[in-house]
Amino acid sequence: MHLNIFEAKKLKIAIIQAKFYPEITDALKIASVEKLVEYGINRDEIQIFIVPGTFEISLAAKKAAQSGSFDAVICLGAVIKGDILNFDYISQAVTAGIIQATLETEIPILYGIIVASTLELASKYTQPDELNKGYEAANAAIEMIKICEVLDEI
């Protein structure tokens, strides 16, 4: 499902981006914004909020969704295993937080978070193509907005 350009121009999107691993999250943001603009969304209607790390994404996403200002919220971050012992806790917490925020607010909150064992593996999902998780999340945001509109009318 694709919105036509006139519908897309009315949409407002929040992007919540973790600043940890900027080489990853900046690439996700660029792809996400580019995809939204391809759909016809004005850059002025895309608001980016930078949070300290991936763990903080859930709260910022929930606040953005609760504000009533956005049609969708896109979450962008990275959790890289490496030598960090809290890898599993962080990835599970942010996933659960995003799910909870989505269900509580009934606003599409999209998961553009890379969970990988190495930085090299994570980088594979930041290339400027359809595998980019930012691109994927932006695409899903548009589809979910449309699906939610249809379901709200039933």
C-alpha positions as CSV (number, residue, x, y, z in Angstrom):
1,M,0.0,0.0,0.0
2,H,1.3,3.4,-0.9
3,L,-0.1,6.8,0.0
4,N,-0.4,9.2,-2.8
5,I,1.8,12.3,-2.7
6,F,-0.9,14.6,-1.5
7,E,-1.7,12.3,1.5
8,A,2.0,12.0,2.4
9,K,2.6,15.7,2.4
10,K,0.2,16.0,5.4
11,L,2.1,13.4,7.5
12,K,4.3,14.3,10.4
13,I,7.0,11.7,11.5
14,A,9.2,11.6,14.5
15,I,12.6,9.9,14.3
16,I,14.2,8.9,17.6
17,Q,17.9,8.3,17.0
18,A,20.4,6.9,19.5
19,K,23.7,8.8,19.4
20,F,25.7,5.8,20.5
21,Y,27.4,4.2,17.4
22,P,26.8,7.3,15.2
23,E,28.5,5.6,12.2
24,I,25.5,3.2,12.3
25,T,22.7,5.5,13.4
26,D,23.5,8.4,11.1
27,A,23.4,6.0,8.1
28,L,20.0,4.7,9.3
29,K,18.7,8.3,9.7
30,I,19.8,9.3,6.3
31,A,18.1,6.3,4.6
32,S,15.0,6.8,6.7
33,V,14.6,10.5,5.8
34,E,15.4,9.9,2.1
35,K,12.7,7.2,1.9
36,L,10.1,9.4,3.7
37,V,10.9,12.3,1.2
38,E,10.5,9.8,-1.7
39,Y,7.0,9.2,-0.4
40,G,6.4,13.0,-0.6
41,I,6.7,13.9,3.0
42,N,8.2,17.4,3.5
43,R,11.5,17.4,5.3
44,D,10.0,20.1,7.6
45,E,7.5,17.5,8.8
46,I,10.2,15.0,9.9
47,Q,11.4,15.8,13.4
48,I,14.6,14.1,14.7
49,F,15.2,13.6,18.4
50,I,18.6,12.4,19.5
51,V,18.8,10.3,22.7
52,P,21.9,9.1,24.6
53,G,21.7,5.4,23.7
54,T,19.4,2.7,22.5
55,F,18.0,2.0,26.0
56,E,16.5,5.5,26.0
57,I,14.7,5.2,22.7
58,S,11.5,3.6,24.2
59,L,10.6,6.5,26.5
60,A,11.3,9.1,23.9
61,A,9.2,7.2,21.3
62,K,6.3,6.9,23.8
63,K,6.5,10.6,24.6
64,A,6.5,11.5,20.9
65,A,3.6,9.2,20.2
66,Q,1.6,10.5,23.1
67,S,2.2,14.1,22.0
68,G,-0.4,13.8,19.3
69,S,1.9,15.6,17.0
70,F,3.1,12.6,14.9
71,D,1.5,10.1,12.6
72,A,4.3,7.6,13.2
73,V,7.6,7.3,15.2
74,I,10.7,5.7,13.8
75,C,13.2,4.3,16.3
76,L,16.8,4.0,15.1
77,G,19.7,2.6,17.1
78,A,22.2,-0.2,17.4
79,V,23.1,-2.8,20.1
80,I,26.4,-4.5,19.3
81,K,27.4,-7.5,21.4
82,G,31.1,-7.2,21.4
83,D,32.5,-7.6,25.0
84,I,29.5,-5.9,26.7
85,L,27.7,-8.1,29.2
86,N,24.5,-6.2,29.1
87,F,23.8,-6.8,25.4
88,D,20.9,-9.1,25.9
89,Y,19.3,-6.9,28.6
90,I,19.5,-3.8,26.4
91,S,18.2,-5.4,23.3
92,Q,15.3,-7.1,25.1
93,A,14.4,-3.9,27.1
94,V,14.3,-1.6,24.1
95,T,12.3,-4.2,22.1
96,A,9.8,-4.6,24.9
97,G,9.6,-0.9,25.5
98,I,8.8,-0.1,21.9
99,I,6.1,-2.9,21.8
100,Q,4.5,-1.5,25.0
101,A,4.6,2.1,23.7
102,T,3.0,1.1,20.4
103,L,0.2,-0.8,22.0
104,E,-0.5,1.9,24.7
105,T,-0.5,4.8,22.2
106,E,-1.9,3.1,19.1
107,I,0.5,5.1,17.0
108,P,2.8,3.2,14.7
109,I,6.2,3.0,16.4
110,L,8.7,1.3,14.0
111,Y,11.7,-0.7,15.0
112,G,14.8,0.4,13.1
113,I,17.3,-1.0,15.6
114,I,20.1,-3.2,14.6
115,V,21.0,-5.9,17.0
116,A,24.3,-7.6,16.0
117,S,27.2,-9.5,17.3
118,T,29.8,-7.2,15.7
119,L,30.1,-3.7,14.3
120,E,31.0,-5.2,10.9
121,L,27.8,-7.3,10.8
122,A,25.7,-4.2,11.9
123,S,27.3,-2.2,9.0
124,K,25.8,-4.5,6.5
125,Y,22.3,-3.1,7.4
126,T,23.4,0.5,6.9
127,Q,24.2,0.4,3.2
128,P,22.2,2.7,0.9
129,D,19.8,0.0,-0.3
130,E,16.7,-1.9,0.7
131,L,18.5,-3.8,3.4
132,N,19.1,-0.6,5.4
133,K,17.1,-0.8,8.6
134,G,16.3,2.9,8.4
135,Y,14.9,2.6,4.9
136,E,12.9,-0.5,6.0
137,A,11.5,1.3,9.1
138,A,10.4,4.4,7.0
139,N,8.7,2.1,4.5
140,A,6.9,0.2,7.3
141,A,5.9,3.5,8.9
142,I,4.0,4.6,5.7
143,E,2.4,1.2,5.3
144,M,1.3,1.1,9.0
145,I,-0.2,4.6,8.8
146,K,-2.3,3.6,5.9
147,I,-3.3,0.2,7.5
148,C,-4.3,1.9,10.7
149,E,-6.4,4.5,8.8
150,V,-8.2,1.7,7.1
151,L,-8.7,-0.3,10.3
152,D,-9.9,2.8,12.1
153,E,-12.7,3.2,9.5
154,I,-14.0,-0.3,9.9
